[in-house]
Amino acid sequence: MTIETEREADGRWLAEVLEIAGALTYGATREQAIAGAKALALRVMAERLEQGEEVPDLAGVFSVAA
């Protein structure tokens, strides 16, 4: 999965998992935002697996875009 990050005008960092709609988090640092996005994506995927829904390929779980 790909995580894209962006620094907001107020200094916060936004991290979004591109393959999972709505999986975005904010953090005081880039690392905090990425950690939150990973945790959220894993929760979403776990819920989907439990419900028998499709999940993105888990082979390379995460990659962080520069």
N, CA, C and O of each residue as an XYZ file, in Angstrom:
264
protein
N       0.844     -1.181      0.000
C       0.000      0.000      0.000
C       0.884      1.236      0.000
O       2.016      1.221      0.483
N       0.344      2.281     -0.544
C       1.108      3.510     -0.660
C       0.569      4.555      0.306
O      -0.635      4.809      0.353
N       1.465      5.155      1.073
C       1.082      6.230      1.985
C       1.671      7.520      1.451
O       2.880      7.631      1.250
N       0.813      8.481      1.226
C       1.241      9.797      0.764
C       1.173     10.753      1.943
O       0.229     10.705      2.731
N       2.174     11.623      2.068
C       2.179     12.587      3.163
C       2.222     14.005      2.611
O       2.697     14.265      1.506
N       1.707     14.896      3.427
C       1.698     16.316      3.050
C       1.704     17.138      4.324
O       1.039     16.792      5.301
N       2.452     18.221      4.312
C       2.474     19.124      5.458
C       1.439     20.221      5.240
O       1.438     20.897      4.211
N       0.567     20.383      6.213
C      -0.476     21.391      6.143
C       0.083     22.770      6.495
O       1.173     22.876      7.059
N      -0.655     23.814      6.166
C      -0.224     25.186      6.439
C      -0.027     25.440      7.936
O       0.801     26.261      8.330
N      -0.804     24.719      8.773
C      -0.698     24.917     10.223
C       0.423     24.094     10.858
O       0.594     24.111     12.077
N       1.198     23.362     10.020
C       2.328     22.599     10.529
C       2.045     21.128     10.773
O       2.975     20.335     10.920
N       0.765     20.751     10.818
C       0.432     19.341     11.014
C       0.774     18.551      9.756
O       0.856     19.101      8.658
N       0.969     17.261      9.940
C       1.212     16.367      8.824
C      -0.036     15.532      8.559
O      -0.719     15.105      9.490
N      -0.319     15.308      7.302
C      -1.428     14.472      6.859
C      -0.825     13.259      6.167
O       0.065     13.398      5.328
N      -1.306     12.072      6.515
C      -0.874     10.843      5.844
C      -2.124     10.120      5.372
O      -3.089      9.966      6.121
N      -2.095      9.672      4.104
C      -3.249      9.006      3.509
C      -2.820      7.717      2.834
O      -1.849      7.689      2.078
N      -3.562      6.638      3.117
C      -3.343      5.364      2.445
C      -4.176      5.404      1.173
O      -5.406      5.374      1.226
N      -3.505      5.472      0.034
C      -4.190      5.707     -1.230
C      -5.153      4.594     -1.629
O      -6.172      4.863     -2.265
N      -4.852      3.361     -1.270
C      -5.686      2.230     -1.675
C      -6.947      2.050     -0.819
O      -7.806      1.233     -1.150
N      -7.058      2.801      0.266
C      -8.224      2.666      1.146
C      -8.890      4.028      1.295
O      -8.368      4.921      1.961
N     -10.048      4.169      0.664
C     -10.771      5.444      0.695
C     -11.025      5.895      2.130
O     -11.518      5.125      2.954
N     -10.687      7.135      2.416
C     -10.946      7.713      3.724
C      -9.924      7.383      4.787
O     -10.061      7.833      5.924
N      -8.896      6.607      4.455
C      -7.883      6.240      5.447
C      -6.810      7.322      5.494
O      -5.753      7.206      4.873
N      -7.109      8.369      6.241
C      -6.139      9.440      6.399
C      -6.124      9.898      7.840
O      -7.147      9.899      8.524
N      -4.934     10.291      8.288
C      -4.757     10.738      9.665
C      -3.830     11.945      9.704
O      -3.059     12.195      8.778
N      -3.927     12.674     10.792
C      -3.053     13.810     11.038
C      -2.108     13.468     12.178
O      -2.417     12.636     13.031
N      -0.956     14.118     12.180
C      -0.007     13.956     13.265
C       0.836     15.206     13.419
O       0.972     15.999     12.487
N       1.399     15.373     14.601
C       2.271     16.526     14.848
C       3.566     16.401     14.054
O       4.181     17.401     13.686
N       3.974     15.152     13.792
C       5.162     14.897     12.983
C       4.765     13.990     11.819
O       3.703     13.367     11.834
N       5.630     13.931     10.816
C       5.381     13.051      9.670
C       5.294     11.606     10.145
O       4.428     10.855      9.699
N       6.182     11.220     11.041
C       6.214      9.850     11.546
C       4.930      9.490     12.286
O       4.422      8.379     12.134
N       4.400     10.413     13.082
C       3.145     10.160     13.795
C       1.986      9.990     12.815
O       1.139      9.115     12.996
N       1.950     10.812     11.794
C       0.882     10.721     10.799
C       0.965      9.388     10.060
O      -0.061      8.746      9.833
N       2.170      8.962      9.682
C       2.349      7.685      8.984
C       1.931      6.527      9.876
O       1.242      5.613      9.421
N       2.339      6.554     11.140
C       1.968      5.481     12.077
C       0.455      5.405     12.228
O      -0.112      4.313     12.257
N      -0.195      6.547     12.325
C      -1.650      6.560     12.448
C      -2.325      6.017     11.202
O      -3.312      5.288     11.301
N      -1.808      6.360     10.032
C      -2.386      5.873      8.779
C      -2.216      4.361      8.653
O      -3.130      3.672      8.201
N      -1.058      3.843      9.047
C      -0.835      2.396      9.011
C      -1.812      1.684      9.948
O      -2.429      0.689      9.569
N      -1.948      2.194     11.161
C      -2.848      1.577     12.138
C      -4.292      1.596     11.641
O      -5.007      0.602     11.763
N      -4.715      2.723     11.083
C      -6.074      2.831     10.564
C      -6.292      1.862      9.411
O      -7.323      1.192      9.353
N      -5.337      1.779      8.498
C      -5.462      0.864      7.365
C      -5.564     -0.582      7.832
O      -6.359     -1.355      7.297
N      -4.768     -0.946      8.819
C      -4.828     -2.309      9.340
C      -6.179     -2.599      9.987
O      -6.716     -3.695      9.828
N      -6.735     -1.631     10.712
C      -8.062     -1.819     11.313
C      -9.126     -1.993     10.236
O      -9.997     -2.855     10.351
N      -9.057     -1.173      9.190
C     -10.028     -1.268      8.095
C      -9.913     -2.628      7.414
O     -10.923     -3.280      7.148
N      -8.675     -3.058      7.130
C      -8.489     -4.346      6.466
C      -8.954     -5.498      7.350
O      -9.562     -6.444      6.850
N      -8.682     -5.440      8.649
C      -9.129     -6.493      9.566
C     -10.653     -6.582      9.566
O     -11.215     -7.677      9.537
N     -11.311     -5.442      9.599
C     -12.778     -5.421      9.572
C     -13.291     -6.020      8.265
O     -14.238     -6.806      8.272
N     -12.678     -5.659      7.162
C     -13.093     -6.202      5.862
C     -12.881     -7.712      5.800
O     -13.737     -8.436      5.292
N     -11.750     -8.190      6.311
C     -11.494     -9.625      6.329
C     -12.531    -10.357      7.172
O     -13.022    -11.415      6.779
N     -12.859     -9.799      8.321
C     -13.859    -10.412      9.195
C     -15.224    -10.465      8.534
O     -16.007    -11.379      8.797
N     -15.515     -9.502      7.686
C     -16.808     -9.437      7.001
C     -16.802    -10.204      5.678
O     -17.814    -10.252      4.979
N     -15.663    -10.799      5.339
C     -15.562    -11.561      4.104
C     -15.424    -10.699      2.862
O     -15.669    -11.162      1.748
N     -15.034     -9.459      3.050
C     -14.868     -8.535      1.928
C     -13.441     -8.623      1.384
O     -12.541     -9.150      2.037
N     -13.260     -8.097      0.179
C     -11.939     -8.059     -0.441
C     -11.063     -7.012      0.245
O     -11.541     -5.972      0.698
N      -9.783     -7.316      0.306
C      -8.799     -6.359      0.825
C      -7.692     -6.213     -0.203
O      -7.487     -7.113     -1.018
N      -6.972     -5.094     -0.182
C      -5.834     -4.942     -1.098
C      -4.806     -6.040     -0.861
O      -4.766     -6.628      0.220
N      -3.981     -6.319     -1.854
C      -2.924     -7.305     -1.745
C      -2.025     -6.964     -0.553
O      -1.554     -5.834     -0.424
N      -1.800     -7.934      0.295
C      -1.003     -7.704      1.510
C       0.465     -8.067      1.339
O       1.225     -8.026      2.306
N       0.877     -8.421      0.124
C       2.238     -8.886     -0.105
C       3.297     -7.881      0.339
O       4.258     -8.254      1.011
N       3.134     -6.637     -0.023
C       4.143     -5.648      0.336
C       3.609     -4.630      1.309
O       4.069     -3.488      1.308
N       2.709     -4.978      2.095
C       1.814     -4.183      2.922
C       1.939     -2.670      2.748
O       0.970     -2.050      2.310
N       3.054     -2.049      3.059
C       3.125     -0.604      2.977
C       4.404     -0.150      2.283
O       5.460     -0.765      2.432
N       4.294      0.926      1.529
C       5.450      1.665      1.048
C       5.126      3.140      1.241
O       3.982      3.556      1.057
N       6.097      3.906      1.599
C       5.875      5.320      1.881
C       6.436      6.137      0.736
O       7.619      6.034      0.413
N       5.582      6.956      0.118
C       6.017      7.822     -0.976
C       6.865      8.962     -0.413
O       6.602      9.460      0.682
N       7.853      9.357     -1.149
C       8.750     10.425     -0.701
C       8.064     11.759     -0.621
O       8.691     12.754     -0.259
